[in-house]
Amino acid sequence: MEHINFLAFAMPAFFLFVYIEFRLAKRSNRPELFNYESSVSNISIGIAERLINLFIAASFYQLYYYIYNNYRIFDIPSNFLVWIGLILATDFVWYWYHRLGHEVNFFWAAHIVHHHSSEFNFTAAARITTFQAIIRTGFWCVLPFIGFHPKMVITMLIVHGAYSFFTHTQVIKRIKWLEYVFVTPSVHGIHHASDEKYLDKNYGDMFTFWDRIFGTFQEEEEQPKYGLTHPLKSYSFLWQHFHYYFEIYELWKRSKGFKARWNAIFGSPADMDQDIRPILEKRFLQDKDNPSHRLKFKNYLYLQLGISTFLLTIFTYYFDSLDPSDRMFVLSFIIITLINCGALLEQRKWIYYLEYFRIFICTTYFLYVVNEVEFFIIPVVLMFLAEQVFSLGEKYQNVVLQLETSE
């Protein structure tokens, strides 16, 4: 899989463009374009998606080849006109995948994460989950089925992904004449808006004519308000990924009869009972208080994101040469670190025990590498003794979970 090494540079490139956007926002005196908690949350989700996709991306490509080799309808050659046709076909499939992602509960559960952020910048483009990647892969299978060669499909999907990244920004001013054909940051910003007039509009990824044809195009009139109509009350990494699945399940339990339960899963998100999310937030986020305060010791959070990004970059580059134990260690370490980052933003006291678990994973992996894994109990005993002697938990609470008043 020659594309893996190329993808190793995706995260550094991402941070480079985020930094450029941040500097432009400051230069334009628009600091409101970035929010500390939201940006950390966005980046965490993006890291997780890149990480998990390393394990399953090969399956996506193998599926394309399987369909193409066994079920393709036409033998489509590779020439200039075919590439133009593939660009249009890919965006057409994307339009309907994207539209159904907003109109069907089961698909919305995977896609809603992309719309959580109340900021609209390059970090918001990273809010893609593996669930969403799996679902859209199912839609894109129609392309090799028609007869487009998988290599062409994969290339075009990379182009689409790169293009859509640059539509998630506010530092590029509106280019009205371009909107007649292409999706611009202004056009896509409307799609991320929660204003009633902007809801469920602008599903196209590269071109606007699908929205114009099917009546879902909306140009920018007033400055949009970004995010969900009913924002989440949490930056929890896990809650952001799974909350809507819990909401679907809660609606399914309340429903009576086959049709009602079918609609709970495949009905419209517009019909979701609006009292479900507050009930679930009260049940699962009951210790979330002090919303006017934020974490003071930010450097610890930055360090964790930096380590995760560095590990992901190296991991991606050498992925094919690593054995299963190496892969599982990196996967576990990064996922736990991302959960930790979300819990830090939430000021959850139980993350102290998550720190111990992360140390346990590191020590066990090291012992495995040196063929001494039977001594895994020794680090556990040492951690227990250190806690008892030095009261590390209390020191951790006093240093890492310091709060400052947010402005």
Buried (B, 14 or more C-beta within 10 A) or exposed (E): EEEBEEBBEBBEEBBEBBEEBBEBBEEEEEEEBBBEBBBBBBBBBBBBBBBBBBEEBBEBBEBBBEBBEEEBEEEBEEEEEBBEBBBBBBBBBBBBBBBBBBBBBBBBBBBBBBBBBBBBBBBBBBBBBBBBBBBBBEBBBBBBBBBBBBEBBBBBBBBBEEBBBBBBBBBEEBEEEEBEEBBBBBBBBBBBBBBEEBBBBBBBBBBBBBBEEEEBBBBBEEEBEBBBEEEBBBBBBBBBBBBBBBBBBBBBEEBEEEEEBEBBBEBEBEEBEEEBBEEBBEEBBEEBEEEEEBBBBEEBBEEBBEEBBEBBBEBBBBBEEEEEEBBBBBBBBBBBBBBBBBBBBBBBEEBBEBBBBBBBBBBBBBBBEEEEEEEBEEBBEEBEEEBEEEEBBEEBEEEBBEEEEEE
